[in-house]
Amino acid sequence: MLKKGTKSWTVRSLMKFAIEFLQEKGIEEARRNAELLMAHTLKCPRIDLYTDPTKPISAKEFGHYKQLLERRINREPLQYIIGTANFMGLLLRVDGRVLIPRPETESLVEQTMLLCGTMDERKTVSILDIGTGSGNIAIALAKYVKRCEATAIDISEDALEIARFNALLHEVADRIDFRKLSVFEPVDQLLLRRFTILVSNPPYVSMKEWEDLQMEIRRYEPKEAVSDGKDGYEFHRRIVDIAPYLLQDEGWLAMEMGFGQVEEIVRLLRSHEYRNVNVTEDLGSIPRVVTAQCSPRFRNEHNKN
């Protein structure tokens, strides 16, 4: 492992060593990891690493950087180490209490924003975010859709603490109502108001798939935010069931889904008489987001669950 010894390290020489070291340990995107960990150590923008590459590294900085590298080779996620994750151009606080926001989920926000753009500009768009975690979805929507008001629910008070912090950080706390609630509560408890859009990135990894996930996820991310502990569809089923009772007439549902889930989720929506079902692929050409309009008739003809 890295030793200080009598060697004088500069930003350039230490990063070069770190990149090679991370590559040897099988860490993907070794350069990006080395850069962000160095920027975090030096408390400077990433660009500064290249504008002043011969800057000497102090013994204290060396020791701190070494500790960060050791955490990374133990497969702790980079975002947890530096304490932040970028989502939709917003820097959010994250730690092991919340799922790390993924680029795929940006597709879910983008599709929800498009839905907002089809609605009467004179009216408020009320959104229910189920399983808010770090608050990334609700915060991005409140930030970029000025007439949006969101209610964000999660079963974890720890997660909600981080979400509230992030909402304050991005100055949208006055437009998001964070509540500790489970989507499996009786509908009467969830019916805080009739919403325009219900959006969710639910836990959709099955128990079978869990064992094949990266060590970074299995060892460090909250399991309940990743997997439903069953077949991967428990949350989708529940959301599809209750959305007609929570949404306004002609309201919309937007959900993220995993690889290979699209056929079952589309079938589920159509069996509940949702209309205008649309599937959007992420940048990896994987069907990732489904949007659908609920049927008031289905709500009126069935009892609440």
C-alpha positions in Angstrom: 0.0 0.0 0.0 0.9 3.6 -0.3 3.7 4.8 2.1 4.9 8.3 2.7 8.5 7.4 3.5 11.0 10.1 2.4 9.4 10.6 -1.0 8.1 14.1 -1.9 4.7 13.8 -3.6 3.1 16.3 -5.8 -0.6 16.3 -6.9 0.5 14.8 -10.3 2.8 12.1 -9.0 0.4 11.0 -6.2 -2.6 10.9 -8.6 -0.6 8.9 -11.1 0.3 6.4 -8.4 -3.3 6.3 -7.2 -4.8 5.7 -10.7 -2.4 2.7 -11.3 -3.1 1.4 -7.8 -6.9 1.6 -8.3 -6.7 -0.1 -11.7 -4.7 -3.0 -10.2 -7.4 -3.4 -7.6 -10.1 -3.6 -10.3 -11.8 -0.3 -9.6 -13.7 1.0 -12.6 -13.1 4.6 -13.7 -9.9 4.7 -11.7 -8.9 8.2 -13.0 -12.2 9.7 -12.0 -12.0 8.1 -8.6 -8.5 9.3 -8.0 -9.3 12.8 -9.1 -12.5 13.2 -7.0 -10.8 11.7 -3.9 -7.8 14.1 -4.4 -10.1 17.1 -4.9 -12.0 16.1 -1.7 -8.7 15.8 0.2 -7.4 19.2 -1.0 -10.9 20.8 -0.7 -10.5 22.2 -4.2 -12.4 22.0 -7.5 -11.4 19.1 -9.7 -9.9 21.5 -12.4 -7.4 22.8 -9.9 -5.6 19.4 -9.9 -4.5 20.2 -13.4 -3.9 23.9 -13.2 -1.4 23.4 -10.3 -0.2 19.8 -10.8 3.2 20.3 -9.1 1.7 21.5 -5.8 3.4 19.6 -3.0 1.3 17.2 -0.9 1.7 17.7 2.9 2.0 14.8 5.3 -1.5 15.4 6.6 -2.9 15.5 3.0 -1.0 12.3 2.2 -2.4 10.5 5.2 -6.0 11.6 4.4 -5.8 10.6 0.8 -4.4 7.2 1.7 -7.3 6.6 4.0 -9.8 7.5 1.3 -8.0 5.1 -1.2 -8.2 2.3 1.3 -11.9 2.9 1.8 -12.4 2.8 -2.0 -10.5 -0.5 -2.5 -12.7 -2.0 0.2 -15.5 -1.2 -2.3 -17.1 1.6 -0.4 -18.9 3.7 -3.0 -17.1 6.9 -4.1 -20.2 9.0 -3.4 -20.3 7.9 0.3 -16.6 8.6 0.7 -16.8 12.2 -0.6 -20.3 12.6 0.8 -22.0 13.9 -2.3 -23.6 12.7 -5.5 -24.4 14.7 -8.7 -28.0 14.3 -9.9 -29.5 16.4 -12.7 -26.8 19.0 -12.2 -27.5 19.2 -8.5 -24.9 18.2 -5.8 -26.7 16.2 -3.1 -25.5 15.0 0.2 -25.5 11.2 0.5 -24.3 8.6 3.0 -25.0 5.0 3.8 -28.6 5.9 4.9 -29.8 6.5 1.4 -29.5 5.0 -2.0 -27.0 6.7 -4.3 -28.9 8.6 -7.1 -28.2 6.9 -10.4 -28.0 8.5 -13.9 -30.8 6.2 -15.0 -33.2 7.9 -12.6 -32.6 11.2 -14.5 -34.6 9.7 -17.3 -37.5 9.3 -14.8 -37.3 13.0 -13.8 -37.0 14.0 -17.5 -40.2 12.2 -18.4 -42.0 13.6 -15.4 -40.9 17.1 -16.5 -42.3 16.4 -20.0 -45.6 15.4 -18.4 -45.6 18.7 -16.4 -45.0 20.6 -19.7 -48.3 19.2 -21.2 -50.4 20.6 -18.4 -52.2 23.9 -17.8 -49.5 26.4 -17.0 -51.8 28.4 -14.8 -52.2 25.4 -12.4 -50.0 24.0 -9.7 -48.6 20.5 -10.5 -48.9 18.4 -7.3 -46.5 15.5 -7.2 -46.3 12.5 -4.8 -42.7 11.0 -4.7 -42.9 7.5 -3.2 -39.6 6.3 -1.6 -37.8 9.7 -1.8 -34.5 8.6 -0.3 -32.0 11.5 -0.7 -34.9 13.5 -2.1 -33.3 13.6 -5.5 -36.4 13.2 -7.6 -38.6 15.6 -5.6 -35.9 18.2 -5.3 -35.0 18.1 -9.0 -38.7 18.5 -10.0 -39.2 21.4 -7.5 -36.0 23.0 -8.8 -36.8 22.8 -12.5 -40.6 23.0 -12.5 -41.4 26.2 -10.8 -45.1 25.5 -10.4 -44.5 22.1 -8.8 -45.4 21.3 -5.2 -44.3 17.9 -4.0 -45.1 15.5 -1.2 -42.2 13.1 -0.6 -42.6 10.0 1.5 -40.2 7.4 2.9 -40.2 4.8 5.6 -36.8 5.8 6.9 -36.5 8.8 9.2 -32.7 8.8 8.5 -33.4 9.1 4.8 -35.8 11.9 5.4 -33.3 13.8 7.4 -30.9 13.8 4.5 -33.7 14.7 2.0 -34.7 17.7 4.1 -31.1 18.9 4.3 -30.8 18.6 0.5 -34.1 20.5 0.0 -32.8 23.3 2.2 -29.5 23.3 0.3 -31.2 23.8 -3.0 -33.8 26.3 -1.6 -36.9 24.2 -2.4 -37.8 23.1 1.2 -40.8 25.4 1.2 -42.3 23.4 -1.8 -41.7 19.9 -0.6 -43.6 18.2 2.3 -41.5 15.3 3.6 -43.4 12.6 5.5 -42.6 9.3 7.1 -45.0 6.9 5.5 -45.0 3.5 3.8 -46.6 3.0 0.5 -48.2 -0.1 2.1 -50.1 2.0 4.6 -53.9 2.0 4.1 -54.9 4.3 1.2 -56.8 6.7 3.6 -53.5 7.5 5.3 -51.7 8.1 2.0 -54.5 10.3 0.6 -53.0 13.6 1.8 -54.5 15.3 -1.3 -55.3 14.4 -4.9 -52.1 14.5 -6.9 -51.4 15.4 -10.5 -48.5 13.0 -10.9 -47.3 10.1 -8.8 -43.6 9.3 -9.3 -41.4 6.6 -7.9 -38.1 4.8 -8.2 -39.1 1.8 -6.1 -36.9 -1.0 -4.9 -37.1 -3.4 -7.9 -34.1 -5.8 -7.5 -35.3 -9.3 -6.7 -33.7 -11.4 -4.0 -32.3 -13.7 -6.7 -30.7 -10.7 -8.5 -29.4 -9.3 -5.2 -26.6 -11.8 -4.9 -25.2 -10.8 -8.3 -25.0 -7.1 -7.6 -21.7 -5.2 -7.2 -20.0 -5.5 -3.8 -20.4 -1.7 -3.5 -24.2 -2.1 -3.5 -24.5 -5.3 -1.4 -22.0 -4.2 1.3 -22.8 -0.5 1.7 -26.2 0.7 0.2 -29.4 0.2 2.2 -30.8 -3.1 1.1 -34.4 -2.0 1.6 -33.9 0.8 -0.9 -32.6 -1.6 -3.5 -34.6 -4.9 -3.2 -38.2 -5.7 -2.3 -36.9 -8.9 -0.8 -39.1 -10.9 -3.1 -39.6 -11.0 -6.9 -38.8 -7.3 -7.7 -42.4 -6.3 -8.4 -43.9 -5.8 -4.9 -43.7 -2.1 -5.0 -44.8 -1.7 -8.6 -47.9 -3.8 -7.9 -48.8 -1.7 -4.9 -48.3 1.6 -6.6 -50.3 0.5 -9.7 -53.1 -0.6 -7.3 -53.4 2.6 -5.3 -52.5 5.3 -7.8 -56.1 5.7 -9.1 -57.2 6.6 -5.6 -54.4 9.1 -5.0 -54.4 10.8 -8.4 -56.7 13.5 -9.8 -58.9 12.5 -12.8 -56.6 12.1 -15.8 -53.6 12.0 -13.4 -50.3 10.4 -14.4 -48.1 7.7 -13.0 -44.3 7.6 -13.7 -42.1 4.7 -12.5 -38.6 3.5 -12.9 -38.1 -0.2 -13.6 -35.2 -2.7 -13.9 -33.8 -4.7 -16.7 -36.3 -7.3 -18.0 -39.3 -5.9 -16.2 -41.0 -3.9 -18.9 -43.4 -6.6 -20.2 -44.8 -7.5 -16.7 -45.2 -3.9 -15.7 -46.9 -2.9 -18.9 -49.2 -5.9 -18.5 -50.0 -4.9 -15.0 -50.9 -1.3 -16.0 -53.1 -2.5 -18.8 -54.9 -4.9 -16.5 -55.7 -2.0 -14.3 -57.1 0.0 -17.3 -54.3 2.6 -17.4 -54.3 4.5 -20.7 -51.5 6.1 -22.8 -48.9 3.7 -21.5 -45.5 4.8 -22.7 -42.0 3.2 -22.2 -38.7 5.2 -22.4 -35.3 3.7 -22.7 -32.3 5.0 -20.7 -29.0 5.9 -22.4 -28.0 2.2 -22.3 -31.0 1.4 -24.4 -32.7 -0.4 -21.5 -36.5 0.2 -21.0 -36.2 2.2 -17.8 -39.3 4.5 -17.3 -43.0 3.8 -17.8 -45.6 6.5 -17.8 -49.3 5.9 -17.8 -52.6 7.8 -17.3 -54.9 6.4 -14.7 -58.5 5.5 -15.4 -61.1 7.2 -13.1 -63.5 4.4 -14.1 -61.2 1.8 -12.5 -61.1 3.8 -9.3 -64.9 4.2 -9.2 -65.6 0.6 -9.9 -63.2 -0.9 -7.3 -63.0 -0.7 -3.6 -60.0 0.9 -2.0 -57.2 -1.4 -0.8 
